[in-house]
Amino acid sequence: MEKWHLMATVVLIGLTVRWTVSLNSYSGAGKPPMFGDYEAQRHWQEITFNLPVEQWYFNSSDNNLQYWGLDYPPLTAYHSLLCAYVAKFINPDWIALHSSRGYESQAHKLFMRTTVLIADLLIYIPAVVLYCCCLKEISTKKKIANALCILLYPGLILIDYGHFQNIYNSVSLGFALWGVLGVSCDWDLLGSLAFCLAINYKQMELYHSLPFFCFLLGKCFKKGLKGKGFVLLIKLACTVVASFILCWLPFFTEREQLLQVLRRLFPVDRGLFEDSFMFFSFLLPFY
């Protein structure tokens, strides 16, 4: 019981630090014409709410891709749409097509900060707590210390709650951590599903895919590819394919639709340096 009291205290400390950081300003505030990454997240809500799915990733008079065009996988777009419905209920001006560009107010800032905190509470923080509690052969004190270190990691807090650059990083990391928990507890299908959700939220999780693939393939070989291992391999393949199909289903209507989404996610034609630099910057602290 004492362990859970201490863990609850750690979570409260993590939430307090997050909210304290969020009270400050963010990068790009009051600086036209782009207004920083904060505006990117708001703009994605505007686009996903006001335009049909088939127009989300295409350049048009209503969706200028040079102005924070959507360049993350479908789950990010769906999340933006969900936030947009809440924003519409509170204040339709926040996501009004065209006229909301560069919208800034204390009320909207509070809304955006709250969406990040809720995402943490629903996905990232529970995964961290459960992961630390499941660590074997270490004392309760070390489990608490690990949770404290992870939840107070300054890089993630400053990016998501301060700078507002590519916010909701905790969502993809949380899904990835749920994947780690799943395969560690022999819930391989659930673990695979969680990691597929991570990839379909942010493509930078592809950098973590090789360890997942090798670990699960090793499990299949260990069980024997002529018996239970082969059955597990088929189940894993079906889980991965099914999860990707469900996430990408709205974009399968036309071949060009699917190709355009892939072009936005992997912009080879406009150079990958910027995206690769961002991916490595994101990945480095976790190695």
C-alpha positions as a Markdown table, in Angstrom:
| # | Residue | x | y | z |
|---|---|---|---|---|
| 1 | Met | 0.0 | 0.0 | 0.0 |
| 2 | Glu | 2.9 | 2.4 | 0.8 |
| 3 | Lys | 4.3 | 1.9 | -2.7 |
| 4 | Trp | 1.1 | 3.1 | -4.3 |
| 5 | His | 1.0 | 6.1 | -1.9 |
| 6 | Leu | 4.5 | 7.0 | -3.0 |
| 7 | Met | 3.7 | 6.4 | -6.6 |
| 8 | Ala | 0.6 | 8.7 | -6.4 |
| 9 | Thr | 2.8 | 11.4 | -4.9 |
| 10 | Val | 5.3 | 11.0 | -7.8 |
| 11 | Val | 2.4 | 11.4 | -10.3 |
| 12 | Leu | 1.2 | 14.5 | -8.5 |
| 13 | Ile | 4.6 | 16.0 | -8.6 |
| 14 | Gly | 4.9 | 15.2 | -12.3 |
| 15 | Leu | 1.5 | 16.8 | -13.0 |
| 16 | Thr | 2.4 | 19.9 | -10.9 |
| 17 | Val | 5.6 | 20.5 | -12.7 |
| 18 | Arg | 3.9 | 20.0 | -16.1 |
| 19 | Trp | 1.2 | 22.5 | -15.3 |
| 20 | Thr | 3.6 | 25.0 | -13.8 |
| 21 | Val | 5.7 | 25.0 | -17.0 |
| 22 | Ser | 2.5 | 25.3 | -19.1 |
| 23 | Leu | 1.7 | 28.6 | -17.4 |
| 24 | Asn | 4.5 | 30.3 | -19.3 |
| 25 | Ser | 4.5 | 31.4 | -22.9 |
| 26 | Tyr | 5.4 | 29.3 | -25.9 |
| 27 | Ser | 7.6 | 29.6 | -28.9 |
| 28 | Gly | 6.2 | 31.7 | -31.7 |
| 29 | Ala | 3.6 | 33.5 | -29.5 |
| 30 | Gly | 2.6 | 36.8 | -31.2 |
| 31 | Lys | 5.0 | 36.3 | -34.1 |
| 32 | Pro | 3.3 | 36.2 | -37.5 |
| 33 | Pro | 3.1 | 34.9 | -40.0 |
| 34 | Met | 3.6 | 31.3 | -38.7 |
| 35 | Phe | 3.0 | 31.9 | -34.9 |
| 36 | Gly | 5.1 | 28.8 | -33.9 |
| 37 | Asp | 4.2 | 25.1 | -33.5 |
| 38 | Tyr | 1.3 | 26.0 | -31.2 |
| 39 | Glu | -0.4 | 27.4 | -34.3 |
| 40 | Ala | 0.4 | 24.2 | -36.2 |
| 41 | Gln | -1.6 | 22.1 | -33.7 |
| 42 | Arg | -4.5 | 24.6 | -33.7 |
| 43 | His | -4.4 | 24.7 | -37.5 |
| 44 | Trp | -4.6 | 20.9 | -37.8 |
| 45 | Gln | -7.8 | 21.1 | -35.7 |
| 46 | Glu | -9.2 | 23.7 | -38.1 |
| 47 | Ile | -8.4 | 21.6 | -41.2 |
| 48 | Thr | -9.6 | 18.3 | -39.9 |
| 49 | Phe | -12.8 | 19.7 | -38.6 |
| 50 | Asn | -13.8 | 21.9 | -41.7 |
| 51 | Leu | -12.5 | 19.8 | -44.6 |
| 52 | Pro | -13.4 | 16.2 | -45.6 |
| 53 | Val | -10.8 | 13.5 | -44.9 |
| 54 | Glu | -9.8 | 13.2 | -48.6 |
| 55 | Gln | -8.6 | 16.9 | -48.5 |
| 56 | Trp | -6.5 | 16.8 | -45.2 |
| 57 | Tyr | -3.2 | 16.1 | -46.9 |
| 58 | Phe | -3.8 | 17.9 | -50.2 |
| 59 | Asn | -2.8 | 21.4 | -51.1 |
| 60 | Ser | -5.8 | 23.6 | -51.9 |
| 61 | Ser | -7.2 | 27.1 | -51.4 |
| 62 | Asp | -8.6 | 25.9 | -48.1 |
| 63 | Asn | -5.5 | 24.0 | -47.1 |
| 64 | Asn | -2.2 | 25.7 | -47.8 |
| 65 | Leu | 0.4 | 23.0 | -47.1 |
| 66 | Gln | 3.0 | 25.7 | -46.8 |
| 67 | Tyr | 1.2 | 27.0 | -43.8 |
| 68 | Trp | 1.6 | 24.1 | -41.3 |
| 69 | Gly | 0.3 | 21.4 | -43.6 |
| 70 | Leu | -0.5 | 18.2 | -41.9 |
| 71 | Asp | 2.5 | 15.9 | -42.1 |
| 72 | Tyr | 1.9 | 13.2 | -39.4 |
| 73 | Pro | 0.1 | 9.9 | -39.7 |
| 74 | Pro | -3.7 | 9.4 | -39.5 |
| 75 | Leu | -4.0 | 8.9 | -35.7 |
| 76 | Thr | -2.5 | 12.4 | -35.2 |
| 77 | Ala | -5.2 | 13.8 | -37.6 |
| 78 | Tyr | -7.9 | 11.9 | -35.8 |
| 79 | His | -6.7 | 13.2 | -32.5 |
| 80 | Ser | -6.7 | 16.8 | -33.9 |
| 81 | Leu | -10.3 | 16.2 | -35.1 |
| 82 | Leu | -11.4 | 15.0 | -31.6 |
| 83 | Cys | -9.8 | 18.1 | -30.0 |
| 84 | Ala | -11.6 | 20.2 | -32.7 |
| 85 | Tyr | -15.0 | 18.9 | -31.7 |
| 86 | Val | -14.3 | 20.0 | -28.1 |
| 87 | Ala | -13.0 | 23.3 | -29.3 |
| 88 | Lys | -16.1 | 23.8 | -31.4 |
| 89 | Phe | -18.3 | 23.3 | -28.4 |
| 90 | Ile | -16.3 | 25.8 | -26.3 |
| 91 | Asn | -15.7 | 28.5 | -28.9 |
| 92 | Pro | -16.2 | 28.0 | -32.6 |
| 93 | Asp | -13.9 | 30.9 | -33.4 |
| 94 | Trp | -10.9 | 28.7 | -32.4 |
| 95 | Ile | -11.3 | 26.5 | -35.4 |
| 96 | Ala | -13.2 | 28.7 | -37.9 |
| 97 | Leu | -11.8 | 28.1 | -41.4 |
| 98 | His | -9.4 | 30.8 | -42.6 |
| 99 | Ser | -10.5 | 33.4 | -40.0 |
| 100 | Ser | -9.0 | 31.5 | -37.1 |
| 101 | Arg | -5.4 | 31.6 | -38.5 |
| 102 | Gly | -3.0 | 32.9 | -35.8 |
| 103 | Tyr | -5.7 | 32.9 | -33.2 |
| 104 | Glu | -4.3 | 33.5 | -29.7 |
| 105 | Ser | -6.0 | 34.0 | -26.4 |
| 106 | Gln | -5.5 | 33.0 | -22.8 |
| 107 | Ala | -8.7 | 30.8 | -22.9 |
| 108 | His | -7.4 | 29.0 | -26.0 |
| 109 | Lys | -4.0 | 28.6 | -24.5 |
| 110 | Leu | -5.6 | 27.0 | -21.5 |
| 111 | Phe | -7.6 | 24.7 | -23.7 |
| 112 | Met | -4.5 | 23.6 | -25.7 |
| 113 | Arg | -2.4 | 23.0 | -22.6 |
| 114 | Thr | -5.3 | 21.0 | -21.1 |
| 115 | Thr | -5.5 | 18.7 | -24.1 |
| 116 | Val | -1.8 | 17.8 | -23.6 |
| 117 | Leu | -2.3 | 17.1 | -19.9 |
| 118 | Ile | -5.3 | 14.9 | -20.6 |
| 119 | Ala | -3.3 | 12.9 | -23.2 |
| 120 | Asp | -0.6 | 12.4 | -20.6 |
| 121 | Leu | -3.1 | 11.3 | -18.0 |
| 122 | Leu | -4.8 | 8.8 | -20.3 |
| 123 | Ile | -1.8 | 7.3 | -22.1 |
| 124 | Tyr | 1.7 | 8.2 | -21.0 |
| 125 | Ile | 1.6 | 8.4 | -17.2 |
| 126 | Pro | -0.3 | 5.1 | -16.7 |
| 127 | Ala | 2.2 | 3.4 | -18.9 |
| 128 | Val | 5.1 | 4.8 | -17.0 |
| 129 | Val | 3.6 | 3.9 | -13.6 |
| 130 | Leu | 2.8 | 0.4 | -14.6 |
| 131 | Tyr | 6.2 | -0.1 | -16.3 |
| 132 | Cys | 8.1 | 1.0 | -13.2 |
| 133 | Cys | 5.9 | -1.2 | -10.9 |
| 134 | Cys | 6.5 | -4.2 | -13.1 |
| 135 | Leu | 10.3 | -3.9 | -12.9 |
| 136 | Lys | 11.7 | -7.1 | -11.4 |
| 137 | Glu | 14.5 | -7.6 | -8.9 |
| 138 | Ile | 14.7 | -4.0 | -7.8 |
| 139 | Ser | 13.5 | -2.4 | -4.5 |
| 140 | Thr | 10.3 | -0.3 | -4.2 |
| 141 | Lys | 12.5 | 2.7 | -3.6 |
| 142 | Lys | 14.2 | 2.2 | -6.9 |
| 143 | Lys | 10.9 | 1.7 | -8.7 |
| 144 | Ile | 9.7 | 5.0 | -7.3 |
| 145 | Ala | 12.9 | 6.7 | -8.2 |
| 146 | Asn | 12.7 | 5.4 | -11.8 |
| 147 | Ala | 9.1 | 6.7 | -12.1 |
| 148 | Leu | 10.2 | 10.1 | -10.7 |
| 149 | Cys | 13.1 | 10.4 | -13.2 |
| 150 | Ile | 10.9 | 9.4 | -16.2 |
| 151 | Leu | 8.0 | 11.7 | -15.3 |
| 152 | Leu | 10.3 | 14.6 | -14.6 |
| 153 | Tyr | 12.4 | 14.2 | -17.7 |
| 154 | Pro | 12.9 | 17.9 | -18.7 |
| 155 | Gly | 13.2 | 17.4 | -22.4 |
| 156 | Leu | 9.7 | 16.0 | -22.9 |
| 157 | Ile | 8.1 | 18.5 | -20.4 |
| 158 | Leu | 9.7 | 21.5 | -22.0 |
| 159 | Ile | 8.8 | 20.5 | -25.5 |
| 160 | Asp | 5.2 | 19.5 | -24.8 |
| 161 | Tyr | 4.3 | 22.1 | -22.2 |
| 162 | Gly | 6.7 | 24.9 | -22.8 |
| 163 | His | 7.9 | 25.3 | -26.3 |
| 164 | Phe | 4.8 | 23.5 | -27.8 |
| 165 | Gln | 6.9 | 22.0 | -30.5 |
| 166 | Asn | 5.3 | 18.8 | -32.0 |
| 167 | Ile | 3.2 | 18.5 | -28.8 |
| 168 | Tyr | 1.6 | 15.2 | -27.8 |
| 169 | Asn | 5.0 | 13.5 | -28.0 |
| 170 | Ser | 3.9 | 11.7 | -24.9 |
| 171 | Val | 1.1 | 10.0 | -26.9 |
| 172 | Ser | 3.4 | 8.1 | -29.2 |
| 173 | Leu | 5.8 | 7.4 | -26.4 |
| 174 | Gly | 3.0 | 6.2 | -24.2 |
| 175 | Phe | 1.7 | 3.8 | -26.9 |
| 176 | Ala | 5.3 | 2.5 | -27.5 |
| 177 | Leu | 5.7 | 1.9 | -23.7 |
| 178 | Trp | 2.4 | 0.1 | -23.6 |
| 179 | Gly | 3.8 | -2.0 | -26.4 |
| 180 | Val | 6.9 | -2.8 | -24.3 |
| 181 | Leu | 4.7 | -3.8 | -21.4 |
| 182 | Gly | 2.6 | -6.0 | -23.6 |
| 183 | Val | 5.4 | -8.1 | -25.1 |
| 184 | Ser | 7.2 | -8.2 | -21.7 |
| 185 | Cys | 4.1 | -9.8 | -20.1 |
| 186 | Asp | 3.7 | -12.2 | -23.1 |
| 187 | Trp | 0.6 | -10.3 | -24.3 |
| 188 | Asp | 2.3 | -10.1 | -27.7 |
| 189 | Leu | -0.8 | -9.3 | -29.7 |
| 190 | Leu | -1.8 | -6.4 | -27.5 |
| 191 | Gly | 1.8 | -5.2 | -27.4 |
| 192 | Ser | 2.0 | -5.3 | -31.2 |
| 193 | Leu | -1.3 | -3.4 | -31.4 |
| 194 | Ala | 0.0 | -0.7 | -29.0 |
| 195 | Phe | 3.2 | -0.2 | -31.0 |
| 196 | Cys | 1.3 | 0.0 | -34.3 |
| 197 | Leu | -0.8 | 2.8 | -32.7 |
| 198 | Ala | 2.5 | 4.5 | -31.8 |
| 199 | Ile | 3.7 | 4.4 | -35.4 |
| 200 | Asn | 0.4 | 5.5 | -36.7 |
| 201 | Tyr | 0.5 | 8.5 | -34.4 |
| 202 | Lys | 4.0 | 9.7 | -35.2 |
| 203 | Gln | 6.2 | 8.1 | -37.8 |
| 204 | Met | 9.4 | 8.8 | -35.8 |
| 205 | Glu | 8.4 | 5.6 | -33.8 |
| 206 | Leu | 9.8 | 3.7 | -36.8 |
| 207 | Tyr | 13.1 | 4.2 | -35.1 |
| 208 | His | 12.0 | 1.9 | -32.3 |
| 209 | Ser | 10.4 | -0.7 | -34.7 |
| 210 | Leu | 13.6 | -2.8 | -35.3 |
| 211 | Pro | 14.0 | -3.8 | -31.6 |
| 212 | Phe | 10.2 | -4.7 | -31.5 |
| 213 | Phe | 10.5 | -6.7 | -34.7 |
| 214 | Cys | 13.6 | -8.6 | -33.6 |
| 215 | Phe | 12.3 | -9.4 | -30.2 |
| 216 | Leu | 9.0 | -10.8 | -31.4 |
| 217 | Leu | 10.6 | -12.7 | -34.2 |
| 218 | Gly | 13.0 | -14.2 | -31.7 |
| 219 | Lys | 10.0 | -15.3 | -29.7 |
| 220 | Cys | 8.6 | -17.0 | -32.8 |
| 221 | Phe | 11.9 | -18.8 | -33.4 |
| 222 | Lys | 12.2 | -19.8 | -29.8 |
| 223 | Lys | 8.7 | -21.5 | -29.9 |
| 224 | Gly | 9.6 | -23.2 | -33.2 |
| 225 | Leu | 8.5 | -22.0 | -36.6 |
| 226 | Lys | 7.0 | -25.4 | -37.4 |
| 227 | Gly | 4.6 | -25.3 | -34.4 |
| 228 | Lys | 3.5 | -22.6 | -31.9 |
| 229 | Gly | 6.0 | -20.1 | -33.2 |
| 230 | Phe | 4.5 | -20.2 | -36.7 |
| 231 | Val | 1.0 | -19.7 | -35.3 |
| 232 | Leu | 2.3 | -16.7 | -33.2 |
| 233 | Leu | 4.0 | -15.2 | -36.3 |
| 234 | Ile | 0.7 | -15.4 | -38.3 |
| 235 | Lys | -1.2 | -13.8 | -35.4 |
| 236 | Leu | 1.3 | -11.0 | -35.1 |
| 237 | Ala | 1.2 | -10.4 | -38.9 |
| 238 | Cys | -2.6 | -10.3 | -38.9 |
| 239 | Thr | -2.6 | -7.9 | -35.9 |
| 240 | Val | -0.2 | -5.5 | -37.6 |
| 241 | Val | -2.0 | -5.6 | -40.9 |
| 242 | Ala | -5.4 | -5.2 | -39.3 |
| 243 | Ser | -4.4 | -2.3 | -37.2 |
| 244 | Phe | -2.8 | -0.4 | -40.1 |
| 245 | Ile | -5.8 | -1.1 | -42.3 |
| 246 | Leu | -8.2 | 0.3 | -39.6 |
| 247 | Cys | -6.0 | 3.4 | -39.1 |
| 248 | Trp | -5.6 | 4.1 | -42.8 |
| 249 | Leu | -9.0 | 3.0 | -44.0 |
| 250 | Pro | -10.4 | 6.5 | -45.0 |
| 251 | Phe | -7.3 | 7.0 | -47.3 |
| 252 | Phe | -7.7 | 3.7 | -49.2 |
| 253 | Thr | -10.5 | 5.2 | -51.5 |
| 254 | Glu | -8.0 | 6.2 | -54.2 |
| 255 | Arg | -4.4 | 5.3 | -55.0 |
| 256 | Glu | -3.4 | 9.0 | -55.3 |
| 257 | Gln | -4.9 | 9.7 | -51.8 |
| 258 | Leu | -2.7 | 7.0 | -50.2 |
| 259 | Leu | 0.4 | 8.2 | -52.1 |
| 260 | Gln | -0.2 | 11.8 | -51.1 |
| 261 | Val | -0.3 | 10.9 | -47.4 |
| 262 | Leu | 2.9 | 8.9 | -47.8 |
| 263 | Arg | 4.5 | 11.9 | -49.5 |
| 264 | Arg | 3.6 | 14.1 | -46.6 |
| 265 | Leu | 4.9 | 11.7 | -44.1 |
| 266 | Phe | 8.2 | 11.0 | -45.9 |
| 267 | Pro | 8.9 | 14.1 | -48.0 |
| 268 | Val | 11.7 | 12.8 | -50.2 |
| 269 | Asp | 11.0 | 15.3 | -52.9 |
| 270 | Arg | 11.6 | 18.3 | -50.6 |
| 271 | Gly | 14.5 | 16.7 | -48.6 |
| 272 | Leu | 14.5 | 14.6 | -45.5 |
| 273 | Phe | 17.2 | 16.5 | -43.6 |
| 274 | Glu | 14.8 | 18.5 | -41.5 |
| 275 | Asp | 12.7 | 15.5 | -40.6 |
| 276 | Ser | 15.7 | 13.3 | -39.9 |
| 277 | Phe | 17.3 | 15.9 | -37.7 |
| 278 | Met | 14.0 | 16.2 | -35.7 |
| 279 | Phe | 13.7 | 12.4 | -35.4 |
| 280 | Phe | 17.3 | 12.0 | -34.1 |
| 281 | Ser | 16.9 | 14.9 | -31.7 |
| 282 | Phe | 13.7 | 13.2 | -30.4 |
| 283 | Leu | 15.3 | 9.8 | -30.2 |
| 284 | Leu | 18.7 | 10.6 | -28.7 |
| 285 | Pro | 17.6 | 11.1 | -25.0 |
| 286 | Phe | 16.1 | 7.6 | -24.9 |
| 287 | Tyr | 19.4 | 5.8 | -25.8 |
